[in-house]
Amino acid sequence: MVCEILYTCMLCFVVLNVAAAKKNTPNNFYGLAIGFVIIAAGVYGAGMASGGCFNPAVAIGIDLSSYHKGFGWCFIFMIWEFIGSMLAVGLFRVVRPEEFGAEKNLVAELTSEFLGTFMLVVTVGLNVMGRTPDGAWSIACALMSMIYALGDVSGAHFNPAVTVAILISGRCKELTPAKAGQYMGAQVAGAMAAALTYAGIYNGASFKLGPGAKFSYGGVAVAEFVFTFLLCFVVLSVAVSAKTSNPTMFGLAIGSCITCGVNAIGAVSGGALNPAVAVGIATGHRFADGSFCAAMTFSVVELIAAAAAAGVFGITHAVDLEAPDKKVEPETADKKAEAEA
């Protein structure tokens, strides 16, 4: 039930944001964003728990195809899916008040950060608990979909390390230290709520945060530093830089860092790459087995990596700060004649 509500909500919410929101349309990524929701939830994550319908038509079709084994569950699924769709509409109104005649406000931005981080962490948890074969791709798709949906609302950080990197870079004047703190608070709150959600779906079961088998915290520190650095540097390069930002492929580029990082270091550290993810996992495990200390260790390393990424970005993208060349207007015939006289 919870999975069908959550991911039907996510699907409808992404559709509304990438295909209906006036500020975010037209664009060239709406199909990617919508399709990624299905990969994130239906094929992996939530699909292991509910089958991953997220669509009354799909529920009816599956139920009809197996009518000889019993018929009727499609009506229950439809109720859950309609609840999810209504929730999506409500959330859409909160994050985009300007679509309904009001002004954009901080509540919209903080809600955006909470929602994006929530869907990221709940997808992480469902993939790990469901032991899915390609969780890295599912998690990356969840992140990409929410980035495309909410990038123009809050910047779609969904990660305290990313927020710190953007703040230190100084390239986003709207992101003050106070606002960055509020963003990080919303992200951590979203992660903790998500952890309690996936643990509830699996009847209280959870998993531990820490080094993989035969690995040490030294290995964890190196692994998390390298790939959090990569993630933050890519965010700065494709979403913040005035020269190298890409208005279409930014979400795919950022999400691909997750695919790369989790596959590369998942066995070493789990591939958190995000202090909110680390705190969320520790919360889901009820801070047992040293999870709190692990979360703090992960977070410190990741925030240091974010600062390093901002520093390197400042060097590689110094061109962003160069004054634009002044255009020299050609002399008119009259001005030339006056000068000669």
Secondary structure, 3 states (H helix, E strand, C coil): CHHHHHHHHHHHHHHHHHHHCCCCCCCCCHHHHHHHHHHHHHHCCCHHHHCCCCCHHHHHHHHHHCHHHCCCHHHHHHHHHHHHHHHHHHHHHHHCHHHHCCCCCHHHHHHHHHHHHHHHHHHHHHHHHHCCCCHHHHHHHHHHHHHHHHHHHHCCCCCHHHHHHHHHHCCCCCCCHHHHHHHHHHHHHHHHHHHHHHHHHCCCCCCCCCCCCCCCHHHHHHHHHHHHHHHHHHHHHHHHCCCCCCCCCHHHHHHHHHHHHHHHHHHHHCCCCCHHHHHHHHHHCCCCCCHHHHHHHHHHHHHHHHHHHHHHHHHHCHHHHCCCCCCCCCCCHHHHHHHHC
